[in-house]
Amino acid sequence: MKNEIIFNLAKLNKYKIEAFVYKIIQGLYSFNKYKKETKKNNVLFYAPQYKLDKAKLVSLVKSANITRDLINEPSNKITPSKFAKYVKMYFKKQKQVSIKVIDEKAIKRLGLNLIHAVGGYSANKPKLVILDYKPRNYKKTICLAGKGVTIDTGGYSVKNVKSMNNMHMDKEGACISIGIFDNLVKQNCK
């Protein structure tokens, strides 16, 4: 099934058009990876007074959708090892990006006790993924950090069924950091 929507943006300025288009495209997002049938939407934007920077908008949307896809992946599909592997594969063609994955033994040796306490006793051992982006002539270092717990059964505080439904989203901090990082690299930010 296909829907077609046309927006006439002839009276808006450049910034409002870009924001509007970005929000509409983002609003059409749906996590359909495990569905057999999906609904497709065809959206057209009419803005004769301004040439949209489609590459920039597509780049922003892709970065946001990477975040959303990772967050929506169920815990049995995105374990710490699979998350680290995904990040390595995703950024492997980016020459200015270095990736370091710290395993459970190194986490313990480095005294990162909170990370080890949450994931150290799981069958899926914790990983710490460090991405480093150094564009030419960069002036200062900025650090993004995001928690990426792929499953948390609650420890001493056993959770009820309702609160367990969204536990796969407990990794959203790390996923958001990946999306922001991806966009910074694509925009060649300094």
C-alpha positions in Angstrom: 0.0 0.0 0.0 1.3 3.4 -0.9 0.3 6.9 0.3 1.2 10.1 -1.5 1.4 13.4 0.3 2.3 16.8 -1.2 3.3 19.8 0.8 3.4 23.3 -0.7 6.1 25.3 1.1 6.3 28.2 -1.3 5.7 30.9 1.4 8.3 29.6 4.0 11.9 30.7 4.4 14.9 28.4 4.1 15.2 27.5 7.8 11.5 26.8 8.2 11.5 24.6 5.1 14.5 22.5 6.2 13.0 22.1 9.7 9.6 21.2 8.3 11.0 18.7 5.8 13.2 17.1 8.4 10.4 16.7 10.9 8.0 15.2 8.3 10.6 12.7 7.1 11.4 11.8 10.7 7.7 11.4 11.4 7.4 8.8 8.7 9.9 6.6 10.5 8.8 3.1 11.4 10.9 0.2 12.6 9.7 -2.5 10.2 12.7 -4.8 10.2 10.8 -7.8 11.5 7.5 -7.1 9.7 6.4 -9.0 6.6 4.3 -6.2 5.1 5.0 -2.5 5.4 3.2 0.6 4.3 5.2 3.0 2.1 4.7 6.8 1.9 5.7 9.0 -0.9 6.2 12.6 0.2 6.8 15.5 -2.2 7.8 19.0 -1.2 7.1 22.0 -3.4 9.4 24.9 -2.6 10.3 26.8 -5.8 11.9 29.8 -3.9 14.6 27.6 -2.3 16.7 24.7 -3.4 16.7 22.1 -0.6 20.1 20.7 0.4 18.8 17.2 0.0 22.2 15.6 0.8 22.3 17.4 4.2 18.7 16.5 5.0 19.2 12.8 4.0 22.4 12.7 6.1 20.6 14.1 9.1 17.7 11.7 8.7 20.0 8.7 8.2 21.9 9.5 11.4 18.7 9.9 13.4 17.3 6.6 11.9 20.5 4.7 12.8 19.8 5.8 16.4 16.2 4.8 16.2 16.9 1.4 14.6 19.5 0.5 17.2 17.2 1.6 20.1 14.3 -0.5 18.7 16.4 -3.7 18.2 15.4 -6.3 20.7 17.9 -7.4 23.3 18.5 -10.8 21.9 19.5 -9.2 18.6 21.8 -6.5 19.9 24.0 -7.9 22.6 27.1 -5.9 23.7 29.3 -7.9 21.3 26.8 -7.4 18.4 26.5 -3.7 19.2 30.3 -3.3 19.2 30.5 -5.3 15.9 27.8 -3.2 14.3 29.6 0.1 15.3 32.9 -1.2 13.9 31.3 -2.2 10.6 29.4 1.0 10.3 32.4 3.3 10.7 35.1 1.1 9.1 35.2 3.2 5.9 35.6 6.5 7.8 39.4 7.1 7.8 39.3 9.8 10.4 37.4 7.6 12.9 39.3 5.2 15.2 37.4 2.6 17.1 38.4 0.8 20.3 36.4 -1.9 21.9 37.3 -2.7 25.6 36.2 -6.2 26.7 35.1 -7.4 30.1 38.6 -8.3 31.4 39.9 -4.8 30.5 36.8 -3.2 32.0 37.6 -4.9 35.2 41.3 -4.2 35.1 40.6 -0.5 34.4 38.4 -0.3 37.5 35.2 0.5 35.6 33.2 -1.2 38.3 29.8 0.1 37.5 29.9 -1.2 33.9 31.2 -4.5 35.2 28.5 -4.7 38.0 25.7 -4.3 35.5 26.9 -6.7 32.8 29.7 -8.8 34.3 27.6 -11.7 35.4 25.6 -12.0 32.2 26.2 -14.6 29.5 26.7 -11.6 27.2 29.7 -9.9 28.7 29.9 -6.1 28.7 31.9 -4.1 26.1 32.9 -0.4 26.1 33.0 1.1 22.6 35.2 4.2 22.2 34.9 6.2 19.0 37.4 8.9 18.2 37.0 11.4 15.4 39.9 13.8 14.6 39.1 16.0 11.6 42.0 18.1 10.2 42.7 21.2 12.2 40.4 20.4 15.0 40.8 22.8 17.9 39.3 21.2 21.0 38.1 17.8 22.2 34.4 17.2 22.9 33.3 14.0 24.6 29.9 12.3 24.2 29.0 9.5 26.5 26.0 7.3 26.4 24.9 4.3 28.5 24.2 1.2 26.4 22.7 -1.5 28.6 21.2 -4.0 26.2 19.1 -5.8 28.8 18.7 -5.2 32.5 16.6 -7.6 34.5 16.6 -5.2 37.5 19.0 -6.8 39.9 17.5 -6.7 43.5 14.5 -4.8 42.3 12.7 -7.4 40.2 10.7 -5.6 37.5 7.1 -6.3 36.5 6.0 -7.3 33.0 4.9 -3.7 32.1 8.3 -2.2 33.0 10.2 -5.0 31.2 8.5 -4.1 27.8 10.8 -1.2 27.2 14.0 -2.5 28.7 15.5 -2.9 25.2 15.5 0.9 25.2 17.9 1.0 28.1 20.6 1.3 25.5 19.3 4.6 24.0 22.0 6.8 25.5 24.7 4.9 23.6 22.5 4.8 20.4 22.0 8.5 20.5 25.7 9.1 20.9 26.3 6.9 17.8 23.7 8.9 15.8 25.2 12.3 16.9 28.8 11.0 16.2 27.7 9.8 12.7 26.2 13.1 11.8 29.3 15.1 13.1 31.5 12.9 10.9 29.3 13.3 7.9 29.1 17.0 8.3 32.9 17.1 8.8 32.6 19.1 11.9 35.7 20.6 13.5 
